[in-house]
């Protein structure tokens, strides 16, 4: 029997193995990975890689390394970096990752054949006049879009007061320790001002309970102001900035003008740096601008690409923050890459317009102004015609177009409608998920930061649970605890924690800068089966000069048993979000308010007293009963 069936069994096993290998090959994840260098062989951090076929973008990390998963096939990739010539490459992706290094050359600038003297103005002036005139056109050009956004924020303490350095080093906090947070969100926009964002997944090496990511910033340099600063494309820009033409370079078939932006007077709320403009389209190609606020420096870098070969939209954002506070010098990098753009153009503005500058093209401008005006033609029809328009006429038509749309909608004008939500499983994705979906590889420093903070989180959780620790954590009070916080365990196993006020230092338009002083006292007995907690919190608002507070008393019983339950009495006078679910994280609101003047958090001050009873009926069935007076 064995001799008879043997050949068939071997043949069957061979078929199974071949099928398994074929299935594995079909499902293997391929793509390209590598480094982007300059001509000196130095890696270029945060260089942009754009895939034309999928309209997907990613960037290199700070070490110049990138990894881009792609299905098998041929792709056109565009490699870009500010100050360097873009390269377009065609690659054939197979079922495995291929190494693909790129060397970018410095951009080759060509000056226009214009003599700049007392009689001839700098070409930058006419370029900027046309770009400013068309900025509102670019805002109205997109009817709607949706995209997926990956954001990553990483920061570190660069320097600290000399008398605290050794102590901080013992705690594992030095210039090599990196704080990291990542999120993936699906965003959508509908003209004129409706934004929605849903957080799909979030990961942070900070507080495990923080399920809010760094919010994707819904800002535009085509708006007159951004982050309380005057945009270089504002109608008032010439009153705040001087513009200098540096030259023109070519990317694919586009001519790009490089403009130096210099504020007329130094200070907050103005930008300085480089703005690259696509000629004829008069849209943003890229920018590298710096501004300051309250002594903190913000550097903003954006790279745009033509979506559907018409509308130029940002595919990567980079924000660098540097500052100093009470002797502590810090830096923070925030990166957002946009992919899977689905864009619907405004059918009224699908045709590109030729903008005429009256100050330079005087003869053509007079000819256009002398043409008879047909009052039967609407602003919409005029804009859709693709005719040549002077800056003045374009501005009038766009204003009339906005008014006509508002009348037709029969709805009150809303400045902004923003909806933000977080998937209930956003914080549950494991490291394998992030490795598979993360478009920007983590650096060695960021990986170390994740591992170190994960270890500290476990230690803190075990401490609160009353486990015996054999860590080298220092004991007793130290002066730096006032700033950084600490937890203390007494001989009777009582536990006390003072939370660092730096954790809660935030900003909103109601209170200005604000912070909390939080304390927690925990007493447990019978092997932590019963616990009593006291949790007071004081809050100080700098702009209001007021202190508010709240507190809670909690008695927990039957912990780690089927009769687990607690009774909590809380109350006070405190600033709260109108939505009691607290959908907007204070840190997210701080970034959007300070950097992009978008205060999404709606607050009110409430005096309240609340009683809550939490109980468990079965192992997987519990209940909550709450009564609140306010």
C-alpha positions as a printed Julia matrix, in Angstrom:
630×3 Matrix{Float64}:
   0.0     0.0     0.0
   2.75    2.41    0.95
   4.63    1.67   -2.28
   1.45    2.27   -4.29
   0.44    5.57   -2.64
   3.99    6.87   -2.11
   4.46    8.52   -5.54
   0.97   10.1    -5.39
   1.61   11.48   -1.89
   4.93   12.97   -2.97
   3.3    14.45   -6.09
   0.47   15.94   -4.0
   2.89   17.44   -1.51
   4.89   18.96   -4.36
   1.76   20.58   -5.78
   0.83   21.97   -2.35
   4.33   23.42   -1.88
   4.31   25.01   -5.34
   0.86   26.53   -4.76
   1.95   27.85   -1.38
   5.04   29.46   -2.91
   2.97   30.96   -5.72
   0.43   32.33   -3.24
   3.21   33.73   -1.08
   4.83   35.42   -4.09
   1.52   36.92   -5.21
   0.95   38.43   -1.82
   4.53   39.51   -1.12
   4.93   43.18   -0.4
   7.34   44.81   -2.82
   8.55   48.35   -3.29
  11.67   50.46   -3.21
  13.88   51.68   -0.41
  17.04   53.69   -0.27
  18.7    57.0     0.47
  18.54   60.4    -1.18
  21.87   62.25   -1.24
  23.25   65.57   -2.42
  26.23   65.71   -4.79
  28.63   65.57   -1.81
  27.14   62.25   -0.71
  25.34   63.74    2.29
  21.83   62.41    3.06
  18.92   64.81    2.51
  16.38   64.7     5.37
  12.67   65.05    4.58
  13.14   64.89    0.8
   9.85   64.17   -0.99
   9.04   61.14   -3.15
   5.86   61.44   -5.23
   4.24   58.57   -7.17
   2.36   59.91  -10.19
   0.2    56.84  -10.82
  -1.14   56.61   -7.26
  -0.85   60.34   -6.41
   0.87   59.2    -3.22
   3.63   61.05   -1.45
   6.18   60.14    1.19
   9.43   61.59    2.5
  12.82   60.49    3.73
  13.44   60.5     7.46
  16.03   62.71    9.14
  18.72   60.22    8.08
  17.74   60.56    4.4
  16.26   57.04    4.24
  12.93   56.18    2.62
  10.85   53.03    2.17
   7.93   52.98   -0.24
   5.71   49.84   -0.48
   4.21   49.42   -3.96
   2.38   46.69   -5.85
   4.2    45.12   -8.79
   4.29   47.3   -11.89
   5.88   50.35  -13.52
   5.78   53.72  -11.75
   6.92   57.27  -12.42
   8.52   58.69   -9.29
   9.42   62.33   -8.68
  12.18   63.03   -6.14
  12.22   66.58   -4.76
  14.1    68.63   -2.2
  14.04   72.36   -1.58
  16.99   73.99   -3.35
  17.66   70.98   -5.59
  16.49   70.02   -9.08
  13.68   67.48   -9.08
  14.35   64.12  -10.72
  11.75   61.92  -12.36
  12.55   58.21  -12.57
  10.65   55.22  -13.96
  10.99   52.09  -11.83
   9.69   48.55  -12.29
   8.57   47.17   -8.94
   8.67   43.42   -8.34
   7.44   41.34   -5.41
  10.4    42.19   -3.19
  11.95   45.44   -2.04
  14.69   46.91   -4.25
  17.43   49.28   -3.15
  17.17   52.56   -5.04
  19.49   55.43   -4.09
  19.13   58.88   -5.66
  21.57   61.79   -5.9
  19.99   65.21   -6.43
  21.84   68.13   -7.99
  21.52   71.76   -6.83
  18.89   73.62   -8.82
  20.3    75.57  -11.76
  18.96   79.11  -11.62
  18.7    81.21  -14.79
  18.11   84.95  -14.5
  15.49   86.5   -16.74
  16.9    88.82  -19.36
  15.8    91.93  -17.49
  18.09   94.74  -16.4
  17.28   95.76  -12.84
  18.11   99.45  -12.37
  16.47  102.64  -11.21
  14.01  102.56  -14.11
  13.24   98.83  -14.24
  11.64   97.08  -11.26
  12.66   93.71   -9.88
  10.86   90.88  -11.79
   9.78   89.51   -8.39
   7.26   92.33   -8.09
   5.23   91.42  -11.17
   5.5    87.71  -10.33
   4.13   88.34   -6.84
   1.42   90.72   -8.07
   0.12   87.98  -10.38
   0.39   85.28   -7.7
  -1.44   87.46   -5.17
  -4.17   88.3    -7.7
  -4.73   84.6    -8.36
  -4.57   83.37   -4.74
  -8.35   83.51   -4.29
  -8.74   81.62   -7.6
  -6.66   78.75   -6.19
  -8.82   78.67   -3.04
 -11.99   78.39   -5.16
 -10.5    75.99   -7.72
 -11.06   72.85   -5.61
 -14.68   71.81   -5.11
 -13.77   68.95   -2.79
 -11.01   66.51   -2.01
 -10.24   63.58    0.25
  -6.87   62.17    1.21
  -5.01   60.09    3.77
  -2.53   61.91    5.97
   0.34   60.44    7.96
   1.7    62.74   10.65
   4.73   62.29   12.85
   5.99   64.56   15.58
   9.32   64.05   17.31
  11.02   66.28   19.83
  13.94   66.31   22.2
  15.52   68.37   24.94
  18.59   70.0    23.4
  19.94   71.74   26.49
  19.06   72.23   30.15
  20.31   74.23   33.15
  23.78   72.99   34.12
  22.74   72.15   37.69
  20.06   69.71   36.43
  21.96   67.89   33.69
  23.35   65.05   35.81
  20.0    64.45   37.49
  18.16   64.4    34.15
  20.76   62.02   32.71
  20.12   59.6    35.58
  16.43   59.7    34.65
  17.31   58.83   31.05
  16.37   62.31   29.77
  19.1    63.96   27.7
  19.64   65.28   24.19
  19.51   61.72   22.78
  16.05   60.96   24.22
  13.3    61.53   21.64
   9.55   61.87   22.19
   7.58   60.49   19.24
   3.92   60.48   18.22
   2.36   59.21   14.98
  -1.12   59.2    13.51
  -2.95   58.24   10.33
  -6.07   60.22    9.43
  -8.59   60.34    6.62
  -9.43   63.94    5.79
 -11.91   65.56    3.45
 -12.71   69.09    2.34
 -15.76   70.6     0.69
 -15.75   74.13   -0.63
 -15.86   76.71    0.76
 -15.0    75.81    4.36
 -16.09   72.33    5.48
 -13.35   70.05    6.84
 -13.67   66.59    8.36
 -10.97   64.46    9.88
 -11.18   60.91   11.19
  -8.19   59.49   13.04
  -7.69   55.88   11.96
  -4.72   55.03   14.12
  -2.47   56.79   16.6
   0.67   55.83   18.47
   2.68   57.79   21.01
   5.5    57.1    23.42
   3.87   59.46   25.88
   0.67   58.97   27.87
  -1.06   55.74   26.83
  -4.45   57.34   27.47
  -3.88   60.05   24.87
  -5.87   58.89   21.85
  -5.61   62.17   19.97
  -2.87   62.64   17.37
  -1.26   65.79   16.12
  -4.04   67.19   14.04
  -3.52   67.67   10.33
  -3.31   71.42    9.84
  -6.06   72.83    7.64
  -4.22   75.98    6.65
  -3.39   77.7     3.36
  -0.88   80.35    2.36
  -3.44   81.51   -0.19
  -5.42   82.94    2.73
  -4.6    86.57    3.71
  -3.32   85.47    7.12
  -2.03   82.24    8.57
  -1.19   81.77   12.24
  -1.9    85.45   12.83
   0.94   86.21   10.41
   0.53   88.04    7.12
   0.84   85.6     4.23
   3.25   86.61    1.44
   0.23   86.09   -0.86
  -2.03   88.42    1.12
  -3.54   91.42   -0.73
  -1.64   93.51    1.85
   1.67   91.68    1.34
   3.52   94.58   -0.31
   3.0    96.66    2.82
   4.76   94.02    4.93
   7.34   92.39    2.66
  10.11   93.11    0.19
  10.43   90.6    -2.66
  13.61   89.79   -4.56
  13.89   87.71   -7.72
  16.65   85.07   -7.39
  16.19   83.28  -10.71
  14.18   80.65  -12.57
  14.64   76.88  -12.71
  12.77   74.14  -14.57
  10.98   71.12  -13.12
   9.59   68.82  -15.78
   7.77   71.18  -18.18
   7.19   73.91  -15.58
   9.19   77.11  -15.13
   9.59   77.99  -11.45
  10.49   81.46  -10.17
  12.46   81.63   -6.93
  11.51   84.61   -4.76
  13.23   85.8    -1.59
  10.75   87.06    1.02
  12.02   89.63    3.53
   9.84   91.41    6.12
   9.99   95.21    6.03
  10.32   95.2     9.83
  11.51   92.38   12.07
   9.2    90.86   14.65
   6.4    88.36   15.19
   3.64   87.61   12.68
   5.75   88.0     9.52
   7.58   85.39    7.44
  11.08   85.31    6.02
  12.55   82.86    3.54
  11.98   81.46    0.05
   8.76   81.17   -1.98
   8.8    79.31   -5.31
   6.04   80.19   -7.8
   4.94   78.22  -10.89
   4.96   80.66  -13.8
   1.76   81.01  -15.87
  -0.15   79.08  -13.18
   0.99   81.56  -10.49
   0.54   78.87   -7.86
   2.86   77.74   -5.07
   5.51   75.19   -6.07
   7.22   75.04   -2.68
   8.1    77.26    0.24
  10.59   77.49    3.07
   9.47   80.24    5.46
  10.28   81.07    9.06
   8.32   83.1    11.59
   8.46   83.64   15.33
   5.89   83.85   18.08
   6.68   84.75   21.68
  10.35   83.97   21.13
   9.71   80.51   19.63
  10.88   80.0    16.04
   8.63   78.17   13.56
  10.0    76.96   10.23
   7.43   75.86    7.64
   8.34   73.86    4.55
   5.8    72.67    1.98
   6.19   70.9    -1.35
   3.35   70.9    -3.9
   2.64   68.75   -6.94
   0.11   69.04   -9.76
  -2.89   66.81   -9.04
  -4.78   65.81  -12.2
  -2.13   67.95  -13.99
  -4.12   71.07  -13.05
  -4.37   71.9    -9.36
  -1.19   72.23   -7.32
  -1.75   70.78   -3.86
   0.68   70.13   -0.98
   1.97   66.57   -0.69
   4.34   67.12    2.23
   4.48   69.52    5.15
   7.37   69.96    7.53
   7.28   72.16   10.63
  10.34   72.78   12.76
  10.03   74.4    16.18
  12.89   75.68   18.32
  12.64   77.54   21.59
  13.94   78.15   25.06
  11.97   78.16   28.31
  13.44   78.69   31.79
  16.86   77.49   30.65
  15.51   74.46   28.78
  16.21   74.5    25.05
  14.03   72.22   22.94
  13.38   71.34   19.33
  10.39   69.68   17.71
   9.84   68.42   14.16
   6.38   67.82   12.77
   5.96   66.03    9.45
   2.81   65.34    7.44
   2.68   63.43    4.15
  -0.47   63.34    2.02
  -1.46   60.45   -0.23
  -4.42   59.03   -2.15
  -5.73   62.42   -3.21
  -9.26   62.23   -4.67
  -9.93   65.69   -6.11
 -13.05   67.21   -7.64
 -12.37   70.47   -9.44
 -14.78   73.37   -9.46
 -16.34   73.1   -12.96
 -16.59   76.91  -13.12
 -12.81   77.29  -12.76
 -11.37   74.38  -14.74
  -9.87   76.66  -17.41
  -6.6    78.38  -16.57
  -6.57   82.17  -16.77
  -3.87   84.44  -18.13
  -3.26   87.26  -15.66
  -2.13   90.65  -16.97
  -0.13   92.98  -14.72
  -1.27   96.54  -15.43
   1.97   98.03  -14.1
   4.17   96.15  -16.57
   1.93   95.1   -19.48
   0.39   98.55  -19.77
  -0.53   98.48  -23.48
  -2.34   95.13  -23.25
  -4.06   96.21  -20.03
  -5.39   99.4   -21.68
  -6.61   97.33  -24.63
  -8.53   94.97  -22.34
 -10.0    97.81  -20.29
 -11.18   99.55  -23.48
 -13.19   96.53  -24.59
 -16.99   96.93  -24.21
 -18.49   95.24  -21.14
 -21.35   92.81  -21.74
 -23.44   93.07  -18.56
 -25.39   89.95  -19.53
 -22.31   87.8   -18.94
 -22.07   86.62  -15.32
 -18.88   86.46  -13.28
 -19.05   82.66  -13.49
 -19.18   82.72  -17.3
 -16.38   85.25  -17.5
 -14.1    83.16  -15.26
 -14.9    79.98  -17.2
 -14.05   81.6   -20.55
 -10.27   81.47  -20.01
  -9.85   85.0   -21.37
  -6.99   87.3   -20.47
  -7.82   89.35  -17.38
  -6.09   92.17  -15.6
  -5.37   91.75  -11.89
  -8.03   94.32  -11.09
 -10.69   92.61  -13.23
  -9.82   89.16  -11.83
 -10.2    90.43   -8.27
 -13.61   91.97   -9.06
 -14.85   88.8   -10.78
 -13.78   86.5    -7.93
 -15.48   88.74   -5.34
 -18.66   88.79   -7.44
 -18.47   85.0    -7.91
 -18.29   84.47   -4.13
 -21.27   86.75   -3.53
 -23.36   85.01   -6.21
 -22.6    81.59   -4.69
 -23.53   82.78   -1.21
 -26.85   84.14   -2.45
 -27.62   80.92   -4.32
 -26.94   78.77   -1.25
 -29.59   80.5     0.92
 -27.43   79.71    3.95
 -25.72   82.05    6.4
 -22.0    82.54    5.85
 -19.99   80.23    8.1
 -16.32   81.05    8.63
 -15.34   77.41    9.12
 -17.06   74.08    9.75
 -14.66   71.51   11.2
 -15.53   67.96   12.28
 -13.03   65.79   14.15
 -13.45   62.17   15.25
 -11.29   59.29   16.45
 -11.86   55.65   15.59
 -12.64   53.63   18.71
  -9.75   51.26   17.89
  -7.3    54.04   16.94
  -4.95   53.36   19.85
  -4.99   49.55   19.52
  -2.73   49.06   16.48
   0.42   47.09   17.23
   3.96   47.77   16.05
   3.6    45.33   13.13
   0.71   47.42   11.76
   2.82   50.59   11.94
   5.77   48.93   10.22
   3.48   47.9     7.35
   1.75   51.26    6.9
   4.27   53.9     8.04
   5.41   55.88    4.94
   8.37   57.52    6.71
  10.79   55.1     8.44
  11.62   55.8    12.08
  15.15   56.88   12.88
  17.31   54.94   15.34
  16.76   57.73   17.88
  12.96   57.54   17.5
  12.95   53.75   17.87
  14.99   54.09   21.06
  12.55   56.74   22.29
   9.6    54.37   21.79
  11.35   51.53   23.63
  12.43   53.73   26.53
   9.05   55.36   27.05
   7.24   52.02   26.75
   9.45   50.73   29.58
   8.77   53.8    31.71
   5.02   53.45   31.13
   5.1    49.83   32.32
   7.08   50.83   35.42
   4.64   53.62   36.22
   1.64   51.34   35.8
   3.19   48.7    38.06
   3.97   51.36   40.65
   0.36   52.52   40.74
  -0.85   48.94   41.0
   1.33   48.46   44.07
   3.75   45.92   42.61
   7.18   45.57   44.19
   9.8    47.22   42.0
  13.5    46.64   41.81
  14.2    49.64   39.63
  16.92   52.16   40.23
  14.42   55.01   40.54
  15.61   57.64   42.98
  13.69   58.18   46.2
  12.68   61.34   48.03
  11.95   64.87   46.87
  14.35   66.77   44.6
  14.09   70.41   43.53
  13.64   69.49   39.84
  10.48   67.57   40.77
   8.68   70.94   40.85
   9.17   71.18   37.09
   9.21   67.55   35.97
   6.93   65.92   38.55
   7.55   62.66   40.37
   5.86   59.83   42.25
   6.61   58.77   45.82
   5.89   55.57   47.73
   5.88   55.65   51.5
   6.77   52.91   53.97
   3.12   52.12   54.57
   2.79   51.64   50.77
   0.75   54.81   50.37
   1.38   56.37   46.98
   1.6    60.06   46.04
   2.15   61.57   42.62
   2.76   65.15   41.53
   2.27   65.66   37.79
   4.61   67.97   35.89
   2.9    71.25   34.92
   4.79   71.04   31.6
   2.52   68.12   30.62
  -0.51   70.43   30.7
   1.01   73.69   29.4
  -1.33   74.62   26.54
  -2.87   77.59   24.74
  -6.4    78.5    23.69
  -8.14   81.74   22.71
 -10.26   81.85   25.89
  -7.56   81.45   28.54
  -4.35   82.19   26.63
  -1.51   80.11   28.05
  -2.66   77.83   30.87
  -1.45   74.89   32.93
  -2.7    72.49   35.6
  -1.21   71.45   38.92
  -2.39   67.87   39.47
  -1.9    65.7    42.54
  -2.92   62.16   43.38
  -2.85   60.4    46.73
  -3.59   56.66   46.88
  -4.06   54.49   49.95
  -4.69   50.77   49.57
  -5.11   47.81   51.87
  -5.73   44.05   51.72
  -3.28   43.66   48.82
  -4.81   46.61   46.94
  -8.27   45.03   46.99
  -9.58   48.25   48.53
  -8.33   51.71   47.57
  -9.03   55.3    48.47
  -7.88   58.11   46.17
  -7.75   61.9    46.5
  -7.22   63.78   43.2
  -7.13   67.62   43.38
  -6.35   69.8    40.34
  -5.66   73.55   40.18
  -5.67   75.45   36.87
  -4.11   78.83   36.15
  -4.97   81.04   33.14
  -2.34   83.66   32.27
  -4.6    85.92   30.18
  -7.43   85.87   32.73
  -5.14   85.88   35.75
  -7.48   83.41   37.48
  -7.14   80.15   39.35
  -9.88   77.53   39.1
  -9.94   74.07   40.57
 -11.62   70.72   40.83
 -11.19   67.58   42.89
 -12.34   64.0    43.21
 -12.6    61.39   45.98
 -12.81   57.76   44.87
 -13.36   54.59   46.88
 -12.69   51.34   45.0
 -13.62   47.91   46.3
 -13.31   44.3    45.19
 -10.51   45.09   42.74
  -9.35   42.15   40.62
 -12.52   40.25   41.54
 -15.92   39.8    39.92
 -17.38   42.39   42.32
 -15.08   45.18   41.18
 -16.66   48.61   41.7
 -16.09   52.22   42.76
 -17.87   55.3    44.08
 -16.59   58.74   43.03
 -17.51   62.18   44.34
 -16.14   65.05   42.24
 -16.75   68.75   41.85
 -15.32   72.22   41.48
 -15.21   75.18   39.11
 -13.24   74.34   36.0
 -12.87   75.06   32.27
 -14.5    72.33   30.21
 -15.21   71.57   26.55
 -18.8    72.08   25.43
 -18.72   68.5    24.17
 -18.22   66.47   27.35
 -16.57   63.69   25.31
 -13.55   66.04   24.97
 -13.06   65.37   21.23
 -10.25   67.91   20.8
  -7.01   67.23   22.63
  -5.5    70.4    24.23
  -2.12   69.81   22.56
  -3.75   69.56   19.13
  -5.65   72.79   19.79
  -2.46   74.51   20.98
  -0.64   73.68   17.73
  -3.53   74.69   15.46
  -4.18   77.93   17.39
  -0.6    79.16   17.69
   0.6    78.02   14.27
  -2.5    78.3    12.09
  -5.04   80.44   14.02
  -7.59   77.63   14.04
  -9.04   77.32   17.56
 -11.24   74.22   17.34
 -11.79   73.78   21.08
 -15.04   75.32   22.38
 -14.84   76.01   26.12
 -16.97   77.2    29.01
 -16.45   77.5    32.76
 -18.66   75.23   34.83
 -19.28   74.83   38.54
 -20.46   71.3    39.27
 -20.83   68.45   41.75
 -21.05   64.86   40.51
 -21.55   61.42   42.06
 -20.75   58.26   40.1
 -21.14   54.58   40.92
 -19.4    52.01   38.76
 -20.12   48.33   39.26
 -19.61   44.97   37.63
 -22.36   42.38   37.19
 -20.41   39.79   35.21
 -16.81   39.57   34.11
 -17.65   41.3    30.83
 -20.71   43.29   31.92
 -20.52   46.5    33.97
 -22.66   49.58   34.6
 -22.27   53.27   35.48
 -24.75   55.48   37.31
 -24.02   59.23   37.5
 -25.81   62.26   38.92
 -24.48   65.78   38.24
 -25.53   69.17   39.61
 -24.24   72.25   37.77
